Amino acid sequence: MQQYGYLELKLAWELFQKAPEALSEPERSRLAEVARRQNGIEQRILASPDAASVMVPEATLNARLDEIRKRYESHAELARDLERRCLSEDDLAASVAQDLRIEAVLERVAASVADVSPVDAEIYYRLHPEAFDRPPARRLRHILITFNNAKEKAKALATLESLRTTLKDREQFAQAALRHSQCPTAMDGGVLGLVKRDQLYPELEPAAFALEVDEISPVLESPIGLHILRCDEILPSGMLPFTEVCDRIVERLNDKRRREAQRDWIKSLPAVRLSQAA
């Protein structure tokens, strides 16, 4: 049961970024389900001839153990977590060593797979054009002034109308945002960042995507107040060039091939009785 106790400890952090004792009931149920399935897979791998020949370097083991220790605020907290799962620190080291053996075996399986070629990548690119269609996007800034009544609205309108006709460049707009904007983005010069379609209020979007670079919008009203928008950059839309995405496609397809090879190899392994796994 040593390895199973460690497996639950490991998966709690991987799935939920929590110690097992901090999990809710639904999380515990999910953890138990995943741990049972994962335990069966790992035992099949460890029982294979490939795993028998793997040696884990001590430096690699110590580095992984250090990673685990850093998840805890103190050594005592780690010790309590191990004790709850009936594990000693030696048990932890042995279980982590098994983890590393499994990773090494799966890496060997993946390494035997032929790499994807640029020709393969281009075929994928041509067959999946929708995956490489870049939507219209702009880098925008804004100044927001809120209001509670007609008088405040009129004052905000006058302020923004004056600003939009006097701000000459990006730096002036950023300084005005810091002074006048009532949005948290004011501290960053009014930067909204990279904005794509359907990310703004419907009242703002048509004007935002009609702006030229360095142009400032008319005063616009949204459900949260009055705005002026500034366009810092227009990013080109349309099909991304193959040369720009080739490396990314090759990496993605290589990862897919390796995962499939690992999955097929695991399926080919004989089942291991649960009594052996425990």
N, C-alpha and C positions, 0 to 999 in steps of 0.2 A: 504493500500500500504506500510505501515511501514515495515512489514516482508519481502516483496518483495525487497524493497530498500536495506535492510540489506543483503538479500540473494545474490544480485548482488555484493555487497561489499565483502562478504565472498568468493564467488566463484572466483572473480577476483584474490584474493590472492592464493586460492587453485590451480586454473588452471594455472595461469601465473606468480604468485609471484609479482604481480603489483597491484597498486591502479587502480580502474576502469578508471579514467581519463587518465591514461598512456597507455591504450590499443590501439592497431592498429584497423583499421576497421574490418579486418577478425577476430581478437580476440573479438571485441565487438559483432560481429554476433554470434560467437560461444558461448560467455557468455550468450547472450539473449536466445539462444536455450536451453542451459543447465539449465538456471535459470527457464524458463517456465516449463520444465519437472520436475525439482526438487521441484518447488513450489507446483505443483499438488500432488506429493508424500507426501511432508511434511504436507500439509493440511489434507490429508486423515489420516495420522498417528495422528495428533493433535486432530482430531474429533473422534478418537476411544475411547471406554470406558477405555482402558488400560492407555491412556495418562492422562485421568482425575484424576487418582489416584496418579500420580507422583508428588513428591515435590522436588524441587531443593535446596540443602543446600546453604546457603549464601556464605560459604567459597569456594565452588566449582564454583559458579557464579563469585565471585571476582577473582579467579585464572584464569578463562577463559578470563575475561575482561583484566586482566594484560597482558596475552599473546597477545591479540589484540593490546593493547597500545604499546607494544614493537616493533611492526612492523613499527612504525612511529618514525621519528627522534625527534618529539616534539608533545606536546599536541595540539598545534595550527594546526599542519598539520593534525592530526586526526580530529579536529573540522571542518576544511575546507572540508575534505572528507565526513564527516557526513552531513554537510550543503548542499553539492552538491546533496546528495541523499534524502534531506528533512528529515533528521533524527536528533533527539536530543540525548544527552547521555543517557537520560532515555529510549528513544526508543531503543537505542543500547542494554542497559541492559535487556529490556524486550524481545528483539529478541534473544539475547544470551541465556536467560533463556529458551525460547522455543526450541532452538537448543539442550540444555542439556536435556530437557524433551524427545525430540525425541530420542536422544542417549540412554537414560535410558530405554525407551520402547523397542527399538531394542535390547538392551542388555538383557532384560528379555526374549524376544523371542529366542535369541540365546542360553541363559542359559538353556532353556527347551530341547535342543537337546542333545541326548545321545552322550557321547564321543566315539571317534574312539578307538578301542582296538588294541593291538599289533598284533593280528591275522588279523584284517582288514588291518593294515599297511603292513603286510607281503604279503597278497594277492595282494595288489597294487604293491608292489615291484616285485613280480614274473610276474605280467601281464605287467609291464612297464620297462623291463630291460634297454631299451635305455636311460631312464632318469637317470640311475645310472652308466653309463659307463664312467669311468674317462679316458680322453685322455692322451697320453704321455705329460709330462711337466717337465721342468727343470728350476732351478734358475741359471741364467747366469750373467756374467759380461763381459764387453768388453772394449777395447781400440781402439779408432778410430783416424786415422790421415788422413786428407784430402790432396789433391794435385791439382795443376793447370797445371802442365806440367810434362814432362818425368823426368826432374831433381828432382823435388820435390817428384815424385812418387818413384824414386830410393832411395832417402834419407829416406822417410817414411818406405819403405820396409826394409831397413837396420836396422832402429831403432826397428821396430816390431820384426824382426827376432832375434835381440839381446835380446830384452825383453823376448820373449817367452821361451828362453833357460835359462834365469837367474832367473826368478821369481819363488820362491820356494813355496810360500803359499798365502793364500787369502789376508793377510795384505799387503804383498809386492806388490801384483797385484793392490790392492786398492790405494796404494801410487803412483805406476807408472801411474795409470789412472789419478790421480789428477795432476801429472806433465806433462803427454804427451797427454792425450786424448783430442780431439777437439769436443767431444760430451757433451751436458749439464750434462749427467750422471757422468761426471768426478768428480763433486763436491760430489757425493755419492759413490766414489770408483769404478765407472764404472758399477754400478748395473743396469741391465736391468729388474730385478725382475723375477716373474714367467712367463715363456714363454711357450706357447703351439704351436702346429703345425699351420703353415700358418700365424704366427705373425711376422716372420722375412723376410728379403729379401730372395728370392729363392736362391741367391748365397751363403747365410750363413746357411740356414736351414739344409742341409744334414750333414755338419760338426758339427753343434751345437748339433744335436740329435745323433751323433755318439760318443760324448765325454763321458768319464768316469768322476766320481767325482774327482775334483782337477786337471783334465787334461786341458791343454791349446791347442787350435787349431793351425793349421798352419796359416800363414798370408792369409787372404781371402779378395777378392775385391768385393765391392758392388757398386751400383750407386753413393754412397756418399763418397767413399774413401776406405782405407785399414783398416782391423780390425784384432785383435786377440780376441778370445772368451775364457772364462774360465767357467767351470761348477762347481758351488758350491754344487748343490744338484740335485739328480734325484728323482722325485716323482713317486711312483708306479702307473702304469696304469691298466686298466681293471675294472671289476665290483666292485663297492664299497660294502664292507660287509654290510649285513642287520643291524647288531648291530650298525654300524656307522651312518646309516641314519634313523633308526627307529623313533627317536624322531622328526626328521624333517618331516617325512612322516605323523606322527600322527598330528603334528601341522598344516601342510598344509591341510590334510583332514578334521580336525576339523573346520578350517576356512571356507573351502568350504561348509561343512554341515550347518554351522551357517548362511553363506550368503544366501544359498538356502532357509533355513527356514525363514529368514527375507523377502526374495523376495516373497515367497509363501504367507506369512502372509499379506504383503502389497497388493498383488493381490486380496486377499479375502476381503479387506476393500471396503465399498461402496464408489462410487465416490462422490466428494464434488463439488458443483457448484462454478464457479469462483467468483461469486459475494460474496459468503461466504468467500472464500479465501482472497479476497481483504479486 
